[in-house]
């Protein structure tokens, strides 16, 4: 079975557009990515989100990546979490977004796999100053 996966990247201002551009740099422009750059115009995001979901088949998978946990953009997607095959993730980073785009399209992404991808993405966040001190001490 092959599924259709749609990725919605949503953020305050233009972060989402930059994320999409970077994903296309790495993965090509064949990805089904929709961007929501909230509050850059006078269009209410509720209507934009509603339109996004209405234009996607009910059997298609939707992965929503938002910028800030509990932020207004993230909260607007809460209404859609109960839609079948819908995954809402927040605190997005490039590692997570890339991992989502590279998931095979032979099945829906399982909750277990999502948890694994999130954990792997969290591990990418490091305090480099501290790490370089550890490396320097080991070299001595």
DSSP file (Angstrom, degrees, kcal/mol; ACC not computed):
  #  RESIDUE AA STRUCTURE BP1 BP2  ACC     N-H-->O    O-->H-N    N-H-->O    O-->H-N    TCO  KAPPA ALPHA  PHI   PSI    X-CA   Y-CA   Z-CA
    1    1 A X              0   0    0      0, 0.0     2,-0.5     0, 0.0     0, 0.0   0.000 360.0 360.0 360.0 136.2    0.0    0.0    0.0
    2    2 A X        -     0   0    0    105,-0.0     2,-0.3     2,-0.0   104,-0.2  -0.958 360.0-161.9-114.4 132.9    1.2    3.5   -0.8
    3    3 A X        -     0   0    0    102,-2.8     2,-0.6    -2,-0.5    57,-0.1  -0.703  19.6-120.8-109.5 162.4   -0.1    6.4    1.1
    4    4 A X        -     0   0    0     -2,-0.3    57,-2.8    55,-0.2     2,-0.5  -0.914  28.7-165.3 -99.8 125.8   -0.2   10.1    0.4
    5    5 A X  E     -a   61   0A   0     -2,-0.6     2,-0.4    55,-0.2    27,-0.4  -0.955   3.1-166.6-115.6 127.6    1.6   12.1    3.1
    6    6 A X  E     -a   62   0A   0     55,-3.1    57,-3.0    -2,-0.5     2,-0.5  -0.932   6.2-154.9-112.2 136.0    1.2   15.9    3.5
    7    7 A X  E     -ab  63  33A   0     25,-3.2    27,-3.0    -2,-0.4     2,-0.6  -0.950   5.5-166.7-112.9 124.4    3.5   17.9    5.6
    8    8 A X  E     -ab  64  34A   0     55,-2.9    57,-3.2    -2,-0.5     2,-0.6  -0.952   1.9-166.2-109.6 122.9    2.2   21.2    7.0
    9    9 A X  E     -ab  65  35A   0     25,-2.8    27,-2.7    -2,-0.6     2,-0.4  -0.947  13.4-179.6-109.9 120.6    4.9   23.5    8.5
   10   10 A X  E     +ab  66  36A   0     55,-3.1    57,-0.8    -2,-0.6     2,-0.3  -0.967   9.0 148.5-128.4 135.1    3.4   26.3   10.5
   11   11 A X  E     - b   0  37A   0     25,-2.4    27,-2.7    -2,-0.4     2,-0.4  -0.970  51.5 -87.4-152.9 165.6    5.1   29.1   12.4
   12   12 A X  E >  S- b   0  38A   0     -2,-0.3     3,-1.0    25,-0.2    27,-0.2  -0.673  98.7 -21.1 -72.0 134.0    4.8   32.6   13.6
   13   13 A X  T 3  S-     0   0    0     25,-2.5     3,-0.4    -2,-0.4    -2,-0.3  -0.276 121.7 -28.7  59.7-140.9    6.2   34.8   10.7
   14   14 A X  T 3> S+     0   0    0      1,-0.2     4,-1.9    23,-0.1    -1,-0.2   0.297  99.2 103.6-100.5   9.2    8.5   33.3    8.1
   15   15 A X  H <> S+     0   0    0     -3,-1.0     4,-2.4     1,-0.2    -1,-0.2   0.904  82.1  55.2 -55.2 -42.9   10.2   30.4    9.9
   16   16 A X  H  > S+     0   0    0     -3,-0.4     4,-2.5     1,-0.2    -1,-0.2   0.896 106.0  50.4 -60.3 -42.2    8.0   27.9    8.2
   17   17 A X  H  > S+     0   0    0      1,-0.2     4,-2.5     2,-0.2    -1,-0.2   0.912 110.6  49.6 -64.5 -41.2    8.9   29.1    4.7
   18   18 A X  H  X S+     0   0    0     -4,-1.9     4,-2.2     2,-0.2    -1,-0.2   0.888 110.1  51.2 -62.9 -39.4   12.6   28.9    5.6
   19   19 A X  H  X S+     0   0    0     -4,-2.4     4,-2.6     2,-0.2    -2,-0.2   0.924 110.6  48.6 -63.5 -44.5   12.2   25.4    6.9
   20   20 A X  H  X S+     0   0    0     -4,-2.5     4,-2.6     1,-0.2     5,-0.2   0.938 110.7  50.5 -61.0 -46.6   10.4   24.4    3.7
   21   21 A X  H  X S+     0   0    0     -4,-2.5     4,-1.5     1,-0.2    -1,-0.2   0.899 112.4  47.2 -58.5 -41.4   13.1   25.9    1.5
   22   22 A X  H  X S+     0   0    0     -4,-2.2     4,-1.8     2,-0.2    -1,-0.2   0.898 110.4  51.7 -69.3 -40.8   15.8   24.1    3.5
   23   23 A X  H  X S+     0   0    0     -4,-2.6     4,-3.7     1,-0.2     5,-0.4   0.912 109.7  49.8 -60.9 -42.2   13.9   20.7    3.3
   24   24 A X  H  X S+     0   0    0     -4,-2.6     4,-1.8     1,-0.2    -1,-0.2   0.833 105.5  58.0 -66.6 -31.3   13.6   21.1   -0.5
   25   25 A X  H  < S+     0   0    0     -4,-1.5    -1,-0.2    -5,-0.2    -2,-0.2   0.920 119.0  30.4 -60.7 -43.8   17.4   21.9   -0.6
   26   26 A X  H  < S+     0   0    0     -4,-1.8    -2,-0.2     2,-0.1    -1,-0.2   0.885 135.0  25.6 -82.2 -41.7   18.1   18.5    1.0
   27   27 A X  H  < S-     0   0    0     -4,-3.7     3,-0.3     1,-0.3    -3,-0.2   0.478 105.8-112.5-109.3  -4.1   15.2   16.4   -0.2
   28   28 A X    ><  -     0   0    0     -4,-1.8     3,-0.6    -5,-0.4    -1,-0.3  -0.188  34.8 -78.1  91.9 170.5   14.1   17.9   -3.5
   29   29 A X  T 3  S+     0   0    0      1,-0.2    -1,-0.2    -4,-0.1     4,-0.1   0.201 104.8  91.4 -97.5  17.1   10.9   19.7   -4.4
   30   30 A X  T 3   +     0   0    0     -3,-0.3    -1,-0.2    -6,-0.1    -2,-0.1   0.482  61.0 111.7 -87.0  -2.4    8.7   16.6   -4.8
   31   31 A X  S <  S-     0   0    0     -3,-0.6     2,-1.4     1,-0.1   -25,-0.1  -0.396  74.5-125.7 -70.4 146.6    7.7   16.8   -1.2
   32   32 A X        +     0   0    0    -27,-0.4   -25,-3.2    -2,-0.1     2,-0.5  -0.693  50.2 159.0 -93.0  83.1    4.0   17.7   -0.4
   33   33 A X  E     -b    7   0A   0     -2,-1.4     2,-0.4   -27,-0.2   -25,-0.2  -0.925  23.4-170.2-114.2 129.1    4.8   20.6    1.9
   34   34 A X  E     -b    8   0A   0    -27,-3.0   -25,-2.8    -2,-0.5     2,-0.4  -0.946  13.7-149.4-114.0 139.2    2.3   23.3    2.7
   35   35 A X  E     -b    9   0A   0     -2,-0.4     2,-0.5   -27,-0.2   -25,-0.2  -0.883  12.1-167.3-114.0 138.1    3.5   26.3    4.7
   36   36 A X  E     -b   10   0A   0    -27,-2.7   -25,-2.4    -2,-0.4     2,-0.9  -0.950   2.9-174.4-121.4 109.4    1.6   28.6    7.1
   37   37 A X  E >   -b   11   0A   0     -2,-0.5     3,-0.9   -27,-0.2     4,-0.2  -0.834  25.5-149.3-101.7  94.4    3.4   31.8    7.9
   38   38 A X  E 3   +b   12   0A   0    -27,-2.7   -25,-2.5    -2,-0.9     6,-0.1  -0.330  63.5   7.8 -74.7 143.7    1.1   33.2   10.5
   39   39 A X  T 3  S+     0   0    0      4,-0.4    -1,-0.2   -27,-0.2   -27,-0.1   0.649  88.1 111.3  68.6  20.5    0.5   36.8   11.2
   40   40 A X  S <  S+     0   0    0     -3,-0.9     2,-0.2   -27,-0.1    -2,-0.1   0.549  87.1  19.1 -96.0  -9.1    2.4   38.2    8.2
   41   41 A X  S    S-     0   0    0      2,-0.2    -2,-0.1    -4,-0.2     0, 0.0  -0.760  93.5 -94.8-140.0-171.6   -0.8   39.4    6.6
   42   42 A X  S    S+     0   0    0     -2,-0.2     2,-0.5     2,-0.1     0, 0.0   0.163  80.4 119.4 -98.3  20.3   -4.3   40.1    7.7
   43   43 A X  S    S-     0   0    0      1,-0.0    -4,-0.4     2,-0.0    -2,-0.2  -0.750  70.0-119.6 -87.8 124.5   -5.7   36.7    6.9
   44   44 A X    >>  -     0   0    0     -2,-0.5     4,-1.3     1,-0.2     3,-0.5  -0.431  15.4-143.0 -62.8 130.3   -7.1   34.8    9.9
   45   45 A X  H 3> S+     0   0    0      1,-0.2     4,-2.8     2,-0.2     5,-0.2   0.766  94.4  69.1 -70.8 -22.6   -5.1   31.6   10.3
   46   46 A X  H 3> S+     0   0    0      1,-0.2     4,-2.4     2,-0.2    -1,-0.2   0.932 103.0  44.2 -57.5 -45.4   -8.2   29.6   11.4
   47   47 A X  H <> S+     0   0    0     -3,-0.5     4,-2.3     2,-0.2    -1,-0.2   0.882 112.5  51.9 -68.1 -38.7   -9.6   29.9    7.9
   48   48 A X  H  X S+     0   0    0     -4,-1.3     4,-2.1     2,-0.2    -2,-0.2   0.927 111.9  46.1 -63.0 -45.5   -6.3   29.1    6.3
   49   49 A X  H  X S+     0   0    0     -4,-2.8     4,-2.3     2,-0.2     5,-0.2   0.919 111.2  52.2 -64.3 -44.6   -5.9   25.9    8.4
   50   50 A X  H  X S+     0   0    0     -4,-2.4     4,-2.2    -5,-0.2    -1,-0.2   0.924 110.3  48.8 -57.5 -45.6   -9.5   24.9    7.7
   51   51 A X  H  X S+     0   0    0     -4,-2.3     4,-1.4     2,-0.2    -1,-0.2   0.885 108.0  54.8 -62.5 -40.1   -9.0   25.3    4.0
   52   52 A X  H  < S+     0   0    0     -4,-2.1     3,-0.4     1,-0.2    -2,-0.2   0.947 112.2  42.8 -57.4 -49.7   -5.7   23.2    4.1
   53   53 A X  H >< S+     0   0    0     -4,-2.3     3,-1.3     1,-0.2    -1,-0.2   0.854 109.7  56.6 -69.5 -35.1   -7.5   20.3    5.8
   54   54 A X  H 3< S+     0   0    0     -4,-2.2    -1,-0.2     1,-0.3    -2,-0.2   0.782 104.6  54.4 -66.1 -25.9  -10.6   20.5    3.5
   55   55 A X  T 3< S+     0   0    0     -4,-1.4     2,-0.5    -3,-0.4    -1,-0.3   0.292  94.3  82.2 -93.3  10.5   -8.3   20.1    0.5
   56   56 A X  S <  S-     0   0    0     -3,-1.3     6,-0.0    -5,-0.1   -50,-0.0  -0.964  87.0-110.8-118.4 131.6   -6.7   16.9    1.7
   57   57 A X    >   -     0   0    0     -2,-0.5     3,-1.5     1,-0.1    -2,-0.1  -0.228  25.0-121.7 -58.5 144.4   -8.3   13.5    1.2
   58   58 A X  T 3  S+     0   0    0      1,-0.3    -1,-0.1    -4,-0.1    -4,-0.0   0.709 111.5  53.7 -65.8 -20.3   -9.5   11.9    4.5
   59   59 A X  T 3  S+     0   0    0      2,-0.1    -1,-0.3    26,-0.0   -55,-0.2   0.569  89.7  99.1 -88.2  -9.6   -7.3    8.8    3.9
   60   60 A X  S <  S-     0   0    0     -3,-1.5     2,-0.4   -57,-0.1   -55,-0.2  -0.447  76.6-119.6 -76.6 150.2   -4.2   10.9    3.4
   61   61 A X  E     -a    5   0A   0    -57,-2.8   -55,-3.1    -2,-0.1     2,-0.5  -0.724  24.5-161.8 -88.9 138.9   -1.7   11.3    6.3
   62   62 A X  E     -ac   6  86A   0     23,-2.8    25,-2.8    -2,-0.4     2,-0.6  -0.987   6.2-169.9-123.0 125.4   -1.1   14.8    7.6
   63   63 A X  E     -ac   7  87A   0    -57,-3.0   -55,-2.9    -2,-0.5     2,-0.5  -0.968   9.5-163.1-113.6 119.1    2.0   15.7    9.6
   64   64 A X  E     -ac   8  88A   0     23,-3.4    25,-3.0    -2,-0.6     2,-0.5  -0.894   4.0-168.5-105.5 126.4    1.8   19.1   11.1
   65   65 A X  E     -ac   9  89A   0    -57,-3.2   -55,-3.1    -2,-0.5     2,-0.3  -0.968  10.6-177.0-113.4 122.1    5.0   20.7   12.4
   66   66 A X  E     -ac  10  90A   0     23,-2.4    26,-2.2    -2,-0.5    25,-0.7  -0.773  26.6-129.5-118.3 166.6    4.7   23.9   14.5
   67   67 A X  S    S+     0   0    0    -57,-0.8     2,-0.5    -2,-0.3   -56,-0.1   0.909  81.7  32.3 -84.1 -44.2    7.2   26.2   16.1
   68   68 A X  S >  S-     0   0    0     23,-0.1     3,-2.1    22,-0.1     6,-0.4  -0.963  76.4-118.9-129.0 125.9    6.3   26.7   19.8
   69   69 A X  T 3  S+     0   0    0     -2,-0.5     3,-0.1     1,-0.3    -2,-0.0  -0.390 103.2   3.0 -56.7 123.2    4.6   24.4   22.2
   70   70 A X  T 3  S+     0   0    0      1,-0.2    -1,-0.3    -2,-0.2    20,-0.0   0.438  98.7 140.7  77.8  -1.5    1.4   26.0   23.4
   71   71 A X    <>  -     0   0    0     -3,-2.1     4,-2.7     1,-0.1    -1,-0.2  -0.222  69.3-102.7 -68.8 165.5    1.8   28.9   21.0
   72   72 A X  H  > S+     0   0    0      1,-0.2     4,-1.5     2,-0.2    -1,-0.1   0.858 121.8  51.1 -60.9 -36.8   -1.1   30.4   19.2
   73   73 A X  H  > S+     0   0    0      2,-0.2     4,-0.6     1,-0.2     3,-0.3   0.942 112.0  47.0 -65.9 -46.5   -0.2   28.7   15.9
   74   74 A X  H >4 S+     0   0    0     -6,-0.4     3,-1.3     1,-0.2     4,-0.4   0.910 109.0  55.0 -59.7 -44.0    0.1   25.3   17.6
   75   75 A X  H >< S+     0   0    0     -4,-2.7     3,-1.4     1,-0.3     4,-0.4   0.830  97.3  63.8 -61.6 -33.5   -3.2   25.8   19.4
   76   76 A X  H 3< S+     0   0    0     -4,-1.5     3,-0.4    -3,-0.3    -1,-0.3   0.741 100.3  53.6 -65.1 -22.0   -5.0   26.4   16.2
   77   77 A X  T X< S+     0   0    0     -3,-1.3     3,-1.8    -4,-0.6     4,-0.4   0.568  82.2  89.2 -88.8  -9.4   -4.2   22.8   15.1
   78   78 A X  G X  S+     0   0    0     -3,-1.4     3,-1.4    -4,-0.4     4,-0.3   0.864  79.6  62.8 -54.8 -37.4   -5.6   21.2   18.2
   79   79 A X  G 3  S+     0   0    0     -4,-0.4    -1,-0.3    -3,-0.4     3,-0.3   0.711 104.4  48.0 -61.1 -20.4   -9.1   21.0   16.6
   80   80 A X  G X  S+     0   0    0     -3,-1.8     3,-1.5     1,-0.2    -1,-0.3   0.432  80.6  94.6-103.7  -1.1   -7.6   18.7   13.9
   81   81 A X  T <  S+     0   0    0     -3,-1.4     5,-0.3    -4,-0.4    -1,-0.2   0.790  82.2  56.8 -63.4 -27.8   -5.8   16.2   16.1
   82   82 A X  T 3  S+     0   0    0     -4,-0.3    -1,-0.3    -3,-0.3     2,-0.2   0.536  79.4 109.8 -83.6  -5.3   -8.7   13.8   16.1
   83   83 A X  S X  S-     0   0    0     -3,-1.5     3,-1.0     1,-0.1    -3,-0.0  -0.518  84.8-101.1 -65.1 133.7   -8.8   13.6   12.3
   84   84 A X  T 3  S+     0   0    0      1,-0.2    -1,-0.1    -2,-0.2     3,-0.1  -0.251 103.9  15.7 -56.0 144.4   -7.6   10.1   11.4
   85   85 A X  T 3  S+     0   0    0      1,-0.2   -23,-2.8   -24,-0.1     2,-0.5   0.813  94.0 134.4  63.1  33.9   -4.0    9.9   10.2
   86   86 A X  E <   -c   62   0A   0     -3,-1.0     2,-0.5    -5,-0.3    -1,-0.2  -0.964  33.5-172.0-119.1 129.6   -3.1   13.3   11.6
   87   87 A X  E     -c   63   0A   0    -25,-2.8   -23,-3.4    -2,-0.5     2,-0.5  -0.980   5.1-163.1-122.2 126.5    0.0   13.9   13.6
   88   88 A X  E     +c   64   0A   0     -2,-0.5     2,-0.4   -25,-0.2   -23,-0.2  -0.953  14.0 174.2-113.1 120.5    0.7   17.2   15.4
   89   89 A X  E     -c   65   0A   0    -25,-3.0   -23,-2.4    -2,-0.5     2,-0.3  -0.954   7.5-168.0-124.0 142.9    4.3   17.9   16.5
   90   90 A X  E     +c   66   0A   0     -2,-0.4   -23,-0.2   -25,-0.2   -22,-0.1  -0.861  62.2  46.4-129.7 165.7    5.6   21.1   18.0
   91   91 A X  S    S-     0   0    0    -25,-0.7   -24,-0.2    -2,-0.3    -1,-0.2   0.849  81.0-165.5  73.0  35.1    9.1   22.5   18.7
   92   92 A X        +     0   0    0    -26,-2.2     2,-0.3    -3,-0.2    -1,-0.1  -0.089  15.1 179.4 -57.6 149.1   10.1   21.5   15.2
   93   93 A X     >  -     0   0    0     -3,-0.1     4,-2.4     1,-0.0     5,-0.2  -0.919  43.5-101.1-139.5 170.6   13.7   21.5   14.2
   94   94 A X  H  > S+     0   0    0     -2,-0.3     4,-2.8     1,-0.2     5,-0.3   0.866 118.9  57.2 -63.6 -36.6   15.4   20.6   10.9
   95   95 A X  H  > S+     0   0    0      2,-0.2     4,-2.1     1,-0.2    -1,-0.2   0.930 110.7  43.4 -59.4 -45.8   16.4   17.1   12.1
   96   96 A X  H  > S+     0   0    0      2,-0.2     4,-2.3     1,-0.2    -2,-0.2   0.934 114.1  49.8 -65.5 -46.7   12.8   16.2   12.9
   97   97 A X  H  X S+     0   0    0     -4,-2.4     4,-2.1     1,-0.2    -2,-0.2   0.908 111.9  48.2 -61.3 -42.7   11.5   17.7    9.7
   98   98 A X  H  X S+     0   0    0     -4,-2.8     4,-1.5     1,-0.2    -1,-0.2   0.919 110.0  52.2 -63.2 -43.3   14.1   15.8    7.6
   99   99 A X  H  X S+     0   0    0     -4,-2.1     4,-0.5    -5,-0.3     3,-0.2   0.905 108.9  50.5 -60.7 -41.7   13.3   12.6    9.4
  100  100 A X  H >< S+     0   0    0     -4,-2.3     3,-1.2     1,-0.2    -1,-0.2   0.923 109.3  50.7 -62.0 -44.4    9.6   13.0    8.6
  101  101 A X  H 3< S+     0   0    0     -4,-2.1    -1,-0.2     1,-0.2    -2,-0.2   0.769 109.1  52.5 -66.6 -23.7   10.2   13.7    5.0
  102  102 A X  H 3< S+     0   0    0     -4,-1.5    -1,-0.2    -3,-0.2    -2,-0.2   0.488  79.8 115.3 -92.8  -2.5   12.4   10.5    4.7
  103  103 A X  S << S-     0   0    0     -3,-1.2     6,-0.1    -4,-0.5    -3,-0.0  -0.463  76.6-104.1 -66.8 136.5    9.8    8.1    6.2
  104  104 A X        -     0   0    0     -2,-0.2     3,-0.5     1,-0.1    -1,-0.1  -0.209  17.2-137.4 -60.5 152.0    8.7    5.5    3.6
  105  105 A X  S    S+     0   0    0      1,-0.2  -102,-2.8    -3,-0.1    -1,-0.1   0.103  80.8  97.7 -97.9  20.9    5.3    6.0    2.1
  106  106 A X  S    S+     0   0    0   -104,-0.2     2,-0.3     1,-0.1    -1,-0.2   0.559  95.7   2.9 -87.0  -7.6    4.3    2.3    2.3
  107  107 A X  S    S-     0   0    0     -3,-0.5    -1,-0.1  -104,-0.1  -104,-0.1  -0.980  87.4 -81.4-164.2 165.2    2.3    2.9    5.5
  108  108 A X        -     0   0    0     -2,-0.3     2,-0.5     1,-0.1    -4,-0.1  -0.379  56.6 -98.6 -66.9 152.3    1.2    5.5    8.0
  109  109 A X        -     0   0    0    -24,-0.1    -1,-0.1    -6,-0.1     2,-0.1  -0.638  42.5-132.4 -75.5 124.9    3.8    6.6   10.5
  110  110 A X     >  -     0   0    0     -2,-0.5     4,-2.5     1,-0.1     5,-0.2  -0.356  16.4-115.1 -75.6 156.2    3.0    4.7   13.8
  111  111 A X  H  > S+     0   0    0      1,-0.2     4,-2.3     2,-0.2     5,-0.2   0.875 118.4  55.0 -56.5 -37.2    2.9    6.5   17.2
  112  112 A X  H  > S+     0   0    0      2,-0.2     4,-1.9     1,-0.2    -1,-0.2   0.912 108.6  46.9 -63.2 -42.1    6.0    4.4   18.2
  113  113 A X  H  > S+     0   0    0      2,-0.2     4,-2.7     1,-0.2    -2,-0.2   0.902 110.1  52.9 -67.2 -41.0    7.9    5.6   15.2
  114  114 A X  H  X S+     0   0    0     -4,-2.5     4,-2.6     1,-0.2     5,-0.2   0.930 108.4  50.5 -59.1 -45.2    6.9    9.3   15.8
  115  115 A X  H  X S+     0   0    0     -4,-2.3     4,-2.4     1,-0.2    -1,-0.2   0.899 110.9  49.6 -59.8 -40.6    8.1    9.0   19.4
  116  116 A X  H  X S+     0   0    0     -4,-1.9     4,-2.5     2,-0.2    -2,-0.2   0.922 111.2  48.4 -64.3 -44.9   11.4    7.6   18.1
  117  117 A X  H  X S+     0   0    0     -4,-2.7     4,-2.2     2,-0.2    -2,-0.2   0.894 112.1  49.3 -63.7 -40.4   11.8   10.4   15.6
  118  118 A X  H  X S+     0   0    0     -4,-2.6     4,-2.5     2,-0.2    -2,-0.2   0.930 111.3  49.1 -64.4 -45.5   11.0   13.1   18.2
  119  119 A X  H  X S+     0   0    0     -4,-2.4     4,-1.7     1,-0.2    -2,-0.2   0.918 111.5  49.3 -60.6 -44.0   13.6   11.6   20.6
  120  120 A X  H  < S+     0   0    0     -4,-2.5     4,-0.5     1,-0.2    -1,-0.2   0.896 111.5  49.3 -61.6 -40.5   16.2   11.5   17.9
  121  121 A X  H >< S+     0   0    0     -4,-2.2     3,-1.1     1,-0.2     4,-0.3   0.884 108.0  53.8 -67.3 -38.4   15.5   15.1   17.0
  122  122 A X  H >< S+     0   0    0     -4,-2.5     3,-1.6     1,-0.3    -1,-0.2   0.865 101.3  60.3 -62.6 -35.4   15.7   16.1   20.7
  123  123 A X  T 3< S+     0   0    0     -4,-1.7    -1,-0.3     1,-0.3    -2,-0.2   0.667  92.4  68.4 -67.3 -15.7   19.1   14.5   20.9
  124  124 A X  T <  S+     0   0    0     -3,-1.1     2,-0.7    -4,-0.5    -1,-0.3   0.627  78.7  90.7 -78.4 -13.2   20.4   16.9   18.2
  125  125 A X    <   +     0   0    0     -3,-1.6     2,-0.3    -4,-0.3    -1,-0.0  -0.764  58.7 161.9 -88.9 116.1   20.1   19.9   20.5
  126  126 A X        -     0   0    0     -2,-0.7     2,-1.1     4,-0.0     3,-0.1  -0.954  47.9-123.4-135.8 150.0   23.4   20.3   22.3
  127  127 A X    >>  -     0   0    0     -2,-0.3     4,-1.6     1,-0.2     3,-0.6  -0.816  30.6-168.4 -90.8  96.3   25.2   23.0   24.2
  128  128 A X  H 3> S+     0   0    0     -2,-1.1     4,-2.9     1,-0.2     5,-0.2   0.802  78.1  62.2 -63.3 -33.8   28.3   23.0   22.1
  129  129 A X  H 3> S+     0   0    0      1,-0.2     4,-1.5     2,-0.2    -1,-0.2   0.926 107.6  45.0 -57.8 -43.9   30.5   25.1   24.4
  130  130 A X  H <> S+     0   0    0     -3,-0.6     4,-1.8     1,-0.2    -1,-0.2   0.887 112.6  51.5 -66.7 -39.1   30.2   22.4   27.0
  131  131 A X  H  X S+     0   0    0     -4,-1.6     4,-2.2     1,-0.2    -2,-0.2   0.898 107.4  51.6 -66.6 -39.9   30.9   19.7   24.5
  132  132 A X  H  X S+     0   0    0     -4,-2.9     4,-2.4     1,-0.2    -1,-0.2   0.839 107.4  54.1 -68.5 -30.3   34.1   21.5   23.2
  133  133 A X  H  X S+     0   0    0     -4,-1.5     4,-2.3    -5,-0.2    -1,-0.2   0.909 108.6  49.0 -65.7 -42.5   35.3   21.8   26.8
  134  134 A X  H  X S+     0   0    0     -4,-1.8     4,-1.7     2,-0.2    -2,-0.2   0.906 112.1  48.2 -63.5 -41.4   34.9   18.0   27.2
  135  135 A X  H  X S+     0   0    0     -4,-2.2     4,-1.7     2,-0.2    -2,-0.2   0.919 110.8  51.2 -64.5 -43.9   36.8   17.3   24.0
  136  136 A X  H  X S+     0   0    0     -4,-2.4     4,-1.0     1,-0.2    -2,-0.2   0.898 109.4  50.2 -61.0 -41.6   39.6   19.7   25.0
  137  137 A X  H  < S+     0   0    0     -4,-2.3     3,-0.4     1,-0.2    -1,-0.2   0.868 109.6  51.0 -65.5 -36.2   40.0   18.0   28.3
  138  138 A X  H  < S+     0   0    0     -4,-1.7    -1,-0.2     1,-0.2    -2,-0.2   0.823 105.5  56.7 -70.3 -31.1   40.2   14.6   26.7
  139  139 A X  H  <        0   0    0     -4,-1.7    -1,-0.2     1,-0.2    -2,-0.2   0.763 360.0 360.0 -71.7 -24.5   42.8   15.8   24.3
  140  140 A X     <        0   0    0     -4,-1.0    -1,-0.2    -3,-0.4    -2,-0.1   0.485 360.0 360.0 -74.5 360.0   45.2   16.9   27.1
